[in-house]
């Protein structure tokens, strides 16, 4: 008899993640992220493919667009990956949040360390 599969990232990921478009106002996007209790907004294109992220800790000049401030290439993980391995990677790299994406880069949610 096979042992049960280990828990996967999809088990504890949060599907409701604040997103913003590159041409959106950075102030508006980050205010929305703060109101939702997040420290960042995930920058996606129209197909929800991850482009980068902006964080609420950033100094946001008046009139700046998200694309002017975004950090490209945020850390990602796949939903089917082993949860313990993902949490271990996060601890080792001192990363509080991993974005969960499909192999094509479409945003599914986020895994947050507790």
Secondary structure per residue as TSV (DSSP state, phi and psi in degrees):
chain	resnum	aa	ss	phi	psi
A	1	X	-	360.0	130.2
A	2	X	-	-74.1	145.4
A	3	X	-	-75.5	153.1
A	4	X	-	-62.9	148.9
A	5	X	-	-67.1	145.2
A	6	X	-	-66.1	155.4
A	7	X	-	-57.3	143.4
A	8	X	B	-104.3	160.8
A	9	X	H	-54.5	-38.8
A	10	X	H	-58.9	-22.9
A	11	X	H	-65.6	-36.4
A	12	X	H	-120.7	2.9
A	13	X	-	-68.1	151.5
A	14	X	B	-97.2	121.1
A	15	X	S	-79.0	-24.3
A	16	X	-	-93.2	95.0
A	17	X	-	-118.3	135.1
A	18	X	-	-64.1	130.0
A	19	X	E	-122.0	156.2
A	20	X	E	-146.4	159.0
A	21	X	E	-96.9	152.3
A	22	X	T	-56.2	-34.2
A	23	X	T	-90.8	4.5
A	24	X	S	-76.3	155.7
A	25	X	B	-63.8	128.8
A	26	X	H	-63.6	-39.5
A	27	X	H	-60.4	-47.3
A	28	X	H	-61.8	-46.1
A	29	X	H	-62.4	-44.0
A	30	X	H	-74.4	-31.7
A	31	X	H	-62.3	-40.7
A	32	X	H	-65.2	-40.9
A	33	X	H	-63.7	-46.0
A	34	X	H	-58.7	-44.9
A	35	X	H	-62.6	-28.6
A	36	X	T	-87.6	-1.8
A	37	X	T	84.8	22.1
A	38	X	-	-112.9	153.8
A	39	X	S	-95.2	6.5
A	40	X	E	-155.6	165.2
A	41	X	E	-127.0	131.2
A	42	X	E	-84.9	126.0
A	43	X	E	-86.3	121.0
A	44	X	E	-127.7	160.6
A	45	X	-	-92.2	-172.5
A	46	X	T	-61.4	-25.1
A	47	X	T	-92.7	9.8
A	48	X	-	66.2	23.0
A	49	X	B	-81.2	129.4
A	50	X	E	-66.0	129.4
A	51	X	E	-107.4	-29.7
A	52	X	E	169.4	-157.2
A	53	X	E	-153.0	157.2
A	54	X	E	-124.9	145.4
A	55	X	E	-116.2	151.8
A	56	X	T	-68.5	-17.0
A	57	X	T	-77.1	-10.2
A	58	X	S	-68.6	149.6
A	59	X	-	-82.9	114.7
A	60	X	-	-106.2	108.9
A	61	X	-	-66.6	146.3
A	62	X	T	-56.9	133.1
A	63	X	T	83.7	0.0
A	64	X	-	-72.5	141.3
A	65	X	B	-89.9	157.5
A	66	X	H	-53.3	-45.0
A	67	X	H	-62.7	-22.9
A	68	X	H	-71.7	-24.8
A	69	X	H	-115.6	-11.0
A	70	X	-	-66.7	144.8
A	71	X	E	-93.6	117.3
A	72	X	E	-76.0	160.4
A	73	X	S	64.6	49.7
A	74	X	-	-66.7	156.9
A	75	X	-	-64.5	136.2
A	76	X	E	-131.6	164.3
A	77	X	E	-146.5	157.2
A	78	X	-	-94.2	150.6
A	79	X	T	-62.4	-30.7
A	80	X	T	-83.1	-6.5
A	81	X	S	-69.7	155.4
A	82	X	B	-62.8	125.7
A	83	X	H	-61.3	-45.9
A	84	X	H	-61.7	-39.9
A	85	X	H	-63.8	-43.2
A	86	X	H	-64.1	-44.6
A	87	X	H	-65.2	-36.3
A	88	X	H	-63.5	-42.7
A	89	X	H	-62.2	-41.2
A	90	X	H	-62.3	-44.6
A	91	X	H	-64.4	-43.6
A	92	X	H	-62.7	-40.2
A	93	X	H	-91.3	-0.7
A	94	X	T	55.3	47.2
A	95	X	-	-108.1	127.2
A	96	X	S	-84.4	-24.1
A	97	X	E	-140.0	134.2
A	98	X	E	-116.5	131.6
A	99	X	E	-78.5	138.4
A	100	X	E	-100.9	121.0
A	101	X	E	-132.2	164.1
A	102	X	-	-77.8	169.4
A	103	X	T	-57.8	-24.0
A	104	X	T	-85.2	-2.6
A	105	X	-	91.9	8.7
A	106	X	B	-75.9	129.7
A	107	X	E	-68.2	127.3
A	108	X	E	-107.6	-29.4
A	109	X	E	165.3	-156.3
A	110	X	E	-145.8	147.2
A	111	X	E	-106.4	122.2
A	112	X	E	-113.7	136.6
A	113	X	-	-75.0	146.7
A	114	X	-	-98.5	360.0
